[in-house]
Amino acid sequence: MTPLDTRIPAVLLRIDRNPFHHGTLGAVRSLGRAGVQVHLVADDHDSPVRHSRHLHRMYPPPAPGAPLAEVAATLRRIARHFTAPAVLIPLDDAGALAVSALHAELSDRYLLPRPTGDTAERVADKESLARVCARAGVAHPTTLAPESAADAVGAVARLGIPTVAKWSRPWLLPRDAGLRSTTLIGSPHEAAALFERGPEAGSRLLLQAFVPGARDADWFVHGYAGRDGVVRGGGTGRKHRSWPRSAGLTASGEWTGNPELWSCAQRLIAALDYRGVFDLDFRRDTASGAFHLIDFNPRPGAQFRLFADGAGTDVVRALHLDLTHRPVPAPRPLEGRAFVVENYAPLAALRALPRPRPRPWSRRPVPSPPAELAWHAGDDPAPGAAMRRLWLRHVTRRLRDGAGRLARRALAVLSRGTGPEGNAPALVPGQSTRERASTDA
């Protein structure tokens, strides 16, 4: 492995509030293990990441939705602790867009990939991403932006059931609103109800055709486009399990070589003249075989450590090496390597353990590369232990709150369902008691 320049510290930025963001811990460990001093700007004082032995110091982040001037002031204040420019790595969309917009103002204090205009915002915004794909010749699901609740109903009729609902700028979603960035909806009514929450969400509702796919249809591509535009680090992977199911982050995945997909990603990066780390989500259409680009994240994906290769290089290390003018090692792929997020895929953690595979020319099994867990690590056990404690409290609280909501709904159904004579309403022909209760609730 090419040694990283340990004289140059790294500053990780995450504006989003998420104590279970395992990608942050992955970045801390990746750089810290290489001897780089890691500073974290994030609201993670209640997160397991603060227990990592590889984290040097934490700083409070700007508030979600803070103006660019406040983000710049925060980062310039932190830069005073360093005698030379540090490598700055945003870990969420809000941070990536802020750093892109502030490139000229921050470039004297931080080492950053060269600016690419408004590219980061165009690919992060789910609405403009559809136009980017059309110009680049990359398949993308049909996407509609309804102007009213009635339009949303009509869009679902056109796109079919199920329909994928997305907020165009998910980084603007309020934390406690109960809104997800992506939701799989099963009726026009759900689409209309989501549209009505647009002002609360802070961005437009998009309705997207669901790309039919068989098992293991979901793929992702990670990489780092260096100063010369060459893509280094990363690879192509299959998503085995997601959370939430069918519309969420990778709970377990596997490094699986796919030359067609890798070539598609490289063409897109070249067409955009993009620089920096990227995380692309694709879904393969069973009927046509085409890979549809679902999301483009202009920053490291949470599962980027899946692509730590035989030279120890991942996209975060590739960025640090390149920006400090050190050579990035030639790739040494570890296909078959697995990545599991223990709190989202406890059963998948067992199923994803690598199994010996026979060589084509031999009956002897070949061990697959070791799987990496998002939280547990033998050289850094404290975050894993802290995650288990925090996750138990989180799940207990959710179960308690859910039981309370269920009880309130049952009482409401009973109170609405009794008439003057105390009789429950008659069933609609063909409707079960369970169906009636769910409809009333």
C-alpha positions in Angstrom: 0.0 0.0 0.0 1.3 3.5 -0.9 1.6 5.3 2.5 -0.6 8.3 2.9 0.9 11.6 3.8 0.3 11.6 7.5 1.4 15.2 7.8 -1.9 16.2 6.1 -5.0 15.8 8.4 -8.4 15.0 7.1 -11.6 16.8 8.1 -14.9 14.9 7.6 -18.0 16.9 7.3 -21.6 15.7 7.9 -24.4 18.2 8.4 -27.2 15.6 8.5 -28.1 14.3 12.0 -27.9 10.5 12.0 -26.2 8.7 14.9 -26.3 5.4 12.9 -24.4 6.7 9.8 -21.9 3.8 9.5 -20.2 5.5 6.6 -18.8 8.1 8.9 -17.2 5.4 11.1 -15.9 3.8 7.9 -14.1 7.0 6.9 -12.7 7.6 10.3 -11.3 4.1 10.5 -10.0 4.0 6.9 -7.9 7.2 7.3 -7.0 6.7 11.0 -5.6 3.2 10.3 -3.3 4.7 7.7 -2.0 7.1 10.3 -3.9 10.2 9.2 -5.2 12.5 11.9 -9.0 12.5 11.5 -11.2 15.4 12.6 -15.0 15.1 12.4 -17.5 17.9 12.0 -20.8 16.3 12.9 -23.5 16.1 15.6 -22.3 12.7 16.7 -21.8 13.1 20.4 -24.5 10.4 20.9 -23.2 8.2 18.1 -20.9 5.2 18.4 -18.4 6.9 16.1 -17.2 9.1 18.9 -15.8 6.0 20.7 -13.4 5.1 17.8 -9.8 5.0 18.7 -9.0 6.4 15.2 -10.9 9.7 15.8 -8.7 12.6 16.9 -11.3 15.4 17.6 -14.9 16.3 17.0 -16.5 19.7 16.3 -20.1 20.8 16.2 -21.5 21.2 12.7 -23.5 24.0 11.2 -27.3 23.5 11.7 -29.2 21.7 9.0 -30.3 24.2 6.5 -27.7 26.8 7.6 -26.7 29.4 5.0 -23.5 28.9 3.2 -21.8 31.7 5.1 -22.3 29.8 8.3 -20.9 26.6 6.8 -17.9 28.5 5.6 -17.4 30.2 8.9 -17.5 26.8 10.7 -14.9 25.2 8.4 -12.6 28.2 8.4 -12.7 28.3 12.2 -11.6 24.6 12.3 -8.9 25.2 9.7 -7.1 27.5 12.2 -6.0 24.4 14.1 -3.9 23.3 11.2 -0.5 24.6 10.0 -1.2 23.5 6.4 -4.3 22.8 4.3 -6.3 19.7 5.3 -8.2 17.3 3.1 -11.9 18.0 3.4 -14.3 15.2 2.7 -18.1 15.7 2.9 -20.1 12.6 3.8 -23.6 13.7 3.1 -25.4 15.5 0.3 -25.9 18.7 2.2 -22.2 18.9 3.0 -21.1 17.9 -0.5 -23.3 20.7 -2.1 -22.1 23.3 0.4 -18.4 22.4 -0.2 -18.9 22.5 -3.9 -20.5 26.0 -3.7 -17.8 27.3 -1.4 -14.9 25.9 -3.3 -13.3 29.3 -4.1 -13.7 30.4 -0.5 -12.3 27.2 1.1 -9.5 26.3 -1.3 -6.9 28.3 0.5 -7.5 26.3 3.7 -8.5 22.8 2.4 -7.4 20.4 -0.3 -10.4 19.8 -2.6 -11.2 18.2 -6.0 -11.3 20.9 -8.7 -14.7 22.5 -9.1 -17.1 21.2 -11.8 -19.6 24.1 -11.8 -23.1 23.1 -10.5 -22.6 19.4 -11.4 -22.8 18.3 -7.8 -26.2 20.0 -7.4 -27.5 18.7 -10.7 -26.8 15.1 -9.9 -27.9 15.2 -6.3 -31.2 16.8 -7.2 -33.4 13.8 -8.3 -35.4 15.9 -10.7 -32.4 17.3 -12.6 -30.7 13.9 -12.6 -33.3 12.7 -15.1 -32.2 15.4 -17.5 -28.5 14.7 -16.9 -29.1 11.0 -17.8 -31.0 11.9 -20.9 -28.1 14.1 -22.2 -25.5 11.5 -21.2 -27.4 8.6 -22.8 -27.7 6.7 -19.6 -31.0 4.8 -18.9 -33.2 6.4 -16.2 -36.7 5.5 -15.1 -39.5 7.6 -16.4 -39.9 10.4 -13.8 -42.9 12.8 -13.4 -43.2 15.9 -11.2 -46.9 16.4 -10.4 -48.2 19.9 -10.0 -51.2 19.0 -7.8 -52.6 16.1 -5.9 -54.8 15.3 -8.9 -51.7 15.2 -11.1 -50.1 12.8 -8.6 -53.1 10.5 -9.0 -52.9 10.7 -12.7 -49.1 10.0 -12.7 -49.6 6.8 -10.7 -52.2 5.7 -13.3 -49.7 6.4 -16.0 -46.7 4.8 -14.3 -48.4 1.8 -12.8 -48.4 0.1 -9.4 -46.0 0.1 -7.6 -44.7 3.6 -8.1 -41.5 5.0 -6.6 -42.0 8.3 -4.8 -39.0 10.5 -4.1 -38.4 14.0 -2.8 -36.2 15.9 -5.3 -33.9 17.3 -2.6 -33.9 14.8 0.2 -31.3 16.6 2.2 -34.0 19.2 3.0 -36.3 16.8 4.7 -37.0 17.7 8.3 -35.6 15.0 10.7 -38.7 14.2 12.7 -41.4 14.6 10.0 -41.7 10.9 9.3 -40.9 11.4 5.7 -38.5 9.1 3.8 -36.4 10.2 0.9 -37.7 7.3 -1.2 -41.0 5.4 -0.7 -42.5 2.5 -2.7 -46.3 3.4 -2.9 -49.1 1.1 -3.9 -52.1 3.4 -4.6 -53.0 6.8 -6.1 -54.3 7.8 -2.7 -50.8 7.5 -1.2 -49.3 9.6 -4.0 -51.9 12.4 -3.4 -51.3 12.3 0.4 -47.5 12.6 -0.1 -48.0 15.5 -2.6 -49.9 17.4 0.1 -46.8 17.2 2.3 -44.6 19.0 -0.2 -44.3 22.2 1.8 -43.3 20.3 4.8 -40.7 18.3 2.8 -39.0 21.4 1.4 -38.8 20.1 -2.2 -40.9 18.7 -5.0 -42.4 15.3 -5.0 -41.3 13.1 -7.9 -43.1 9.9 -9.1 -40.9 7.4 -10.9 -41.6 4.2 -12.8 -40.7 1.1 -10.8 -38.0 -0.8 -12.8 -39.0 -4.5 -12.6 -36.1 -6.6 -11.6 -35.3 -10.1 -10.4 -33.5 -11.0 -7.2 -30.2 -9.1 -7.0 -31.3 -6.5 -9.6 -30.0 -3.6 -7.5 -26.4 -2.6 -8.2 -24.1 0.2 -7.1 -20.8 1.7 -8.3 -18.3 3.6 -6.2 -15.2 5.4 -7.4 -13.0 8.5 -7.2 -12.4 10.7 -10.3 -9.0 12.1 -9.7 -7.4 15.4 -10.8 -6.7 13.9 -14.2 -10.2 12.6 -14.6 -9.2 8.9 -14.3 -11.5 6.9 -12.0 -9.6 5.1 -9.2 -10.7 3.0 -6.3 -14.2 1.6 -5.9 -15.9 -1.0 -8.1 -19.2 -2.5 -8.9 -21.4 -4.3 -6.3 -24.7 -6.0 -5.9 -27.2 -5.1 -3.1 -28.5 -8.2 -1.5 -30.6 -6.6 1.2 -31.8 -3.0 1.8 -33.3 -1.1 4.6 -36.1 -0.1 4.3 -36.8 -3.1 2.0 -36.9 -2.2 -1.7 -36.2 1.5 -1.2 -33.3 2.0 1.2 -29.7 1.8 2.0 -27.5 -1.3 1.5 -27.9 -3.6 4.5 -25.7 -6.3 2.9 -23.9 -6.3 -0.4 -21.1 -8.0 -2.3 -18.3 -6.8 -4.6 -19.3 -8.3 -8.0 -17.4 -7.4 -11.1 -19.6 -6.0 -13.9 -17.5 -4.6 -16.8 -20.7 -3.3 -18.6 -21.8 -1.3 -15.5 -18.3 0.0 -14.8 -17.9 1.2 -18.3 -21.3 2.9 -18.1 -20.3 4.7 -14.9 -17.0 5.9 -16.4 -18.8 7.3 -19.5 -21.1 9.2 -17.2 -18.3 10.6 -15.1 -16.4 11.6 -18.3 -19.5 13.2 -19.8 -20.0 15.3 -16.7 -16.3 16.1 -16.3 -16.9 15.2 -12.7 -14.2 15.3 -10.1 -14.3 13.7 -6.6 -15.9 10.7 -4.9 -19.1 9.3 -6.3 -21.7 6.7 -5.4 -24.1 5.5 -8.1 -27.2 3.3 -7.6 -28.5 1.2 -10.6 -31.3 -1.2 -11.1 -31.3 -3.7 -13.9 -34.5 -4.1 -15.9 -35.3 -7.8 -16.2 -37.1 -7.3 -19.5 -34.6 -5.2 -21.4 -31.4 -5.9 -19.5 -30.6 -2.2 -19.2 -29.1 -0.7 -16.1 -31.1 2.3 -15.0 -29.4 5.0 -12.9 -31.5 5.5 -9.8 -29.3 7.9 -7.7 -26.1 9.8 -8.1 -24.5 10.8 -4.7 -21.6 13.2 -5.1 -19.8 11.9 -2.0 -18.8 8.5 -0.5 -21.6 6.0 -0.1 -22.2 4.6 3.4 -21.0 1.2 2.2 -17.8 2.4 0.5 -15.6 0.2 2.7 -16.9 -2.8 0.7 -14.5 -1.7 -2.0 -11.3 -1.7 0.1 -9.1 -3.7 -2.2 -6.1 -5.9 -1.8 -3.8 -2.8 -1.7 -5.9 -1.4 1.1 -7.2 1.4 -1.2 -10.8 2.6 -0.9 -12.3 5.8 -2.4 -11.5 7.9 0.7 -7.9 6.9 0.7 -7.7 7.4 -3.1 -8.9 11.0 -2.6 -6.4 11.7 0.1 -3.5 10.2 -1.9 -4.5 12.1 -5.1 -5.0 15.5 -3.4 -1.7 15.2 -1.6 0.0 14.3 -5.0 0.8 10.7 -4.1 0.3 7.9 -6.5 -2.8 5.8 -6.1 -1.9 2.1 -6.2 -3.0 -0.1 -9.1 -6.3 -1.7 -8.4 -6.3 -5.2 -6.8 -10.0 -6.2 -6.8 -11.4 -8.5 -4.1 -14.5 -9.8 -5.9 -16.7 -11.7 -3.5 -15.9 -9.5 -0.6 -19.1 -8.8 1.5 -20.3 -5.8 3.5 -22.9 -6.1 6.2 -24.6 -3.5 8.4 -25.3 -5.4 11.6 -28.2 -3.3 13.0 -30.1 -3.3 9.7 -29.3 -6.9 8.6 -28.7 -9.1 11.6 -29.7 -12.3 9.7 -27.9 -11.2 6.6 -24.7 -10.9 8.7 -24.8 -14.7 9.0 -25.9 -15.4 5.4 -23.3 -13.1 3.9 -20.3 -14.8 5.5 -18.1 -15.9 2.6 -18.2 -19.5 1.5 -15.4 -21.3 -0.2 -15.8 -21.4 -4.0 -14.1 -24.0 -6.2 -11.7 -22.9 -8.9 -12.9 -23.8 -12.4 -9.8 -25.9 -12.9 -9.6 -27.5 -9.4 -11.9 -29.1 -6.9 -10.2 -27.3 -4.1 -12.3 -24.4 -2.6 -11.0 -20.9 -2.8 -11.7 -18.8 0.3 -13.6 -15.6 -0.5 -12.2 -12.3 0.8 -13.2 -11.6 4.4 -16.5 -9.8 4.9 -16.4 -6.4 6.6 -19.0 -5.4 9.2 -20.0 -1.8 9.4 -19.7 -1.4 13.2 -17.6 -4.2 14.7 -13.9 -4.3 14.2 -11.3 -6.2 16.1 -8.9 -3.3 16.3 -11.6 -0.8 17.2 -14.3 -2.6 19.3 -15.7 0.3 21.2 -18.0 1.7 18.5 -19.6 -1.8 17.9 -20.3 -2.2 21.6 -21.8 1.4 21.7 -23.9 0.7 18.6 -25.5 -2.4 20.2 -26.4 -0.4 23.3 -27.8 2.5 21.3 -29.7 0.3 18.9 -31.3 -1.6 21.7 -32.6 1.6 23.2 -33.7 2.8 19.7 -35.6 -0.4 18.9 -37.2 -0.5 22.4 -38.4 3.1 22.0 -39.8 2.4 18.5 -41.7 -0.7 19.7 -43.1 1.2 22.7 -44.2 4.1 20.5 -45.6 1.7 17.9 -47.6 -0.2 20.5 -49.1 3.1 21.7 -50.1 4.2 18.2 -51.7 0.8 17.5 -53.7 1.0 20.7 -54.9 4.6 19.9 -55.9 3.5 16.4 -57.8 0.5 17.8 -59.7 2.7 20.2 -60.5 5.2 17.4 -61.9 2.4 15.2 -64.0 1.1 18.0 -65.3 4.6 18.9 -66.2 5.3 15.3 -67.6 1.9 14.5 -70.4 1.8 17.0 -73.8 3.2 16.2 -76.7 4.3 18.3 -77.5 0.7 19.2 -73.8 -0.2 19.9 -73.5 -2.4 16.8 -70.4 -2.5 14.7 -70.9 -1.4 11.1 -71.6 -4.2 8.6 -68.9 -5.5 6.4 -68.7 -4.6 2.8 -69.3 -7.8 0.8 -66.1 -9.6 0.3 -64.2 -7.6 3.0 -62.6 -9.3 6.0 -62.7 -7.9 9.5 -58.9 -7.2 9.2 -59.4 -5.3 5.9 -62.2 -3.2 7.5 -60.0 -2.3 10.5 -57.1 -1.3 8.3 -59.4 0.8 6.1 -60.9 2.6 9.1 -57.5 3.2 10.7 
